[in-house]
Amino acid sequence: MFTELEIKNFKCLRDVKLPLSPLTVLIGKNDTGKSSVLEALHLLGTLSNFDQLEHAFPEPRTFRALSWRGLEPPQVSLSAKLAADPAHSLPAEASYGIVLGAGDYDRPRVLGEALSCGRSAEYLSAIRAGTVEFVLSDSRMRQEAHTAGPFNATFKNIREESTLLRLASSDRWNQYPTARALADALRATPPFHLRHSRVSEPSPFVVGTVPLVQPDGFGLPSALQLIAGTDRTSFDRIEEDLRRIAPGVDEVIVRPVMIQSPAPPMGEEIRGPVPGYALSFRLAKTGYEIEAPLISEGILLILTYLTLAHSSGAPRVLLLEEPENAIHPRQLEKIVGTFRRLSTADRPGGPVQLIVSTHSPYLLDFVKPEEVLALGRRPNGETIARRLSELPGVPERLADGMTLGELWFNVGEDRLFGDLLK
């Protein structure tokens, strides 16, 4: 579980360090960097799980567009600390960091990359010629790494500057359970911003692939069918949590259907219908079955969040943008309660850390002050971030009886930050 994220020169995040909790809520005006924080965390997890930069930056100029404006040459630094988790092979606090720069034709290149568990990490310089070499600095560290103990890995990239550690899938890490566990802990979902029309849409099921819910919500029926068929206990938990939040729903039904295949690229043959799945819901009081496009948008969004969190093999970090959309304000207490249970639950894959951006003062009323990070932008465009509980005057106002939502709505970020924004 992430305890700290440090970002330098990524979009408007010139130099920010964010303390993270099992449940973290980001607040701030539009264009203060909330989405950028989620994107940076997802990018860090992506880079730790791939072996080539091209997977994260398919277009050469994408990297320059993500770097702090005017910085020459472009350079981005991302690093994170993770809490010890002995139950999942992380015996001590761990860290992973990477520094990227621009090479020929603005293609990104690795300037440094390091990971550690229980020992200090060193950033590494990329060297152009030769072969890849992985080194543990002494025999004791090698033994500790084999037994899921503390270690500090030195990775010498002397083949090419676009090669990454690739913790999750590289054969060189198979014998090091701590490194593999670190890779698993680093995985984060892309930021989810759900759309009702996509969540309610039937989705195909392709044999030999694992159906995933897309960032806009498409693919939910197929993902639920996979859970129902392979992990009935998790499916039952999803239904149970949904009934707790929306008592009017008694059962989630996933039915096989034939759906029209997407339009093929120009020049390819038009294909006929393909097998897939569609969702419907059985109502508690009447027993009526309602198809997904006709059910409440809020129920569909809640079901999607629960599916993402309960899926076996799901990333340990769930990134959500504005989960309050289409949710009745009184239901937000149950939503936040569900988020909190997921972030502390004793699940086979460990608890799910949730990092959420919001514009809802109602949602804020149901979280703790230390779980809220406020973001603001200075006149030069750079973002600053602080725990809401540490801003001047906040503890006093809360002691006087204001709720977090009232404080945010009536006082606002500018007054709370005060001179910090200058």
Secondary structure as UniProt FT lines:
FT   STRAND          2..10
FT   TURN            11..12
FT   STRAND          13..19
FT   STRAND          23..27
FT   TURN            30..31
FT   HELIX           34..49
FT   HELIX           53..55
FT   TURN            60..61
FT   HELIX           62..66
FT   TURN            69..70
FT   STRAND          75..82
FT   HELIX           86..88
FT   STRAND          94..102
FT   HELIX           104..106
FT   STRAND          108..117
FT   STRAND          132..136
FT   HELIX           139..146
FT   TURN            147..148
FT   STRAND          151..157
FT   TURN            161..162
FT   TURN            167..169
FT   HELIX           171..173
FT   TURN            174..175
FT   HELIX           177..186
FT   HELIX           196..199
FT   STRAND          203..204
FT   TURN            207..208
FT   TURN            215..216
FT   TURN            218..219
FT   HELIX           220..230
FT   HELIX           232..245
FT   TURN            247..248
FT   STRAND          249..259
FT   TURN            266..267
FT   STRAND          274..283
FT   TURN            284..286
FT   STRAND          289..291
FT   HELIX           292..294
FT   HELIX           297..310
FT   TURN            312..313
FT   STRAND          317..321
FT   TURN            323..326
FT   HELIX           329..331
FT   HELIX           332..344
FT   TURN            348..349
FT   STRAND          353..357
FT   HELIX           361..364
FT   TURN            365..366
FT   HELIX           369..371
FT   STRAND          372..377
FT   TURN            379..380
FT   STRAND          383..387
FT   HELIX           388..390
FT   TURN            392..393
FT   HELIX           394..399
FT   TURN            400..401
FT   HELIX           404..417
FT   HELIX           418..421
//
